[in-house]
């Protein structure tokens, strides 16, 4: 099949485009990217996140409020502590894919292909069918 014979996707509705742009706007901040990356496999409190991203808790809290309004994170309360987690698997995949794509822009073998700090190691082509 070549590009000439493939059907084009229909254009997105304007309101949907606005929501997509807002998601990318949320990803355009280094602190928010660090926060989202920290939440890929676990939920954390503001205090834990602040320590992880090395920013004041008040700053992290403001970023989390924006991420929550954009429906990228949600919360769970346990006693007096509020825990943050990614909203859903789509957000998780978006964050992981963005990080992995950025790793491909650098020199050498990307960390996620070496298993260094990766969510999961991808199989090498010659290992894909091996048991």
Secondary structure, DSSP 8 states (H G I E B T S, - for coil): --GGGS-------HHHHHHHHHHHHHTTSHHHHHHHHHTSS--EEHHHHHHHHTS-HHHHHHHHHHHHHTTSEEEEEETTEEEEEESSHHHHHHHHHHHHHHHHTSSSS-HHHHTSS-SS----GGGTT--
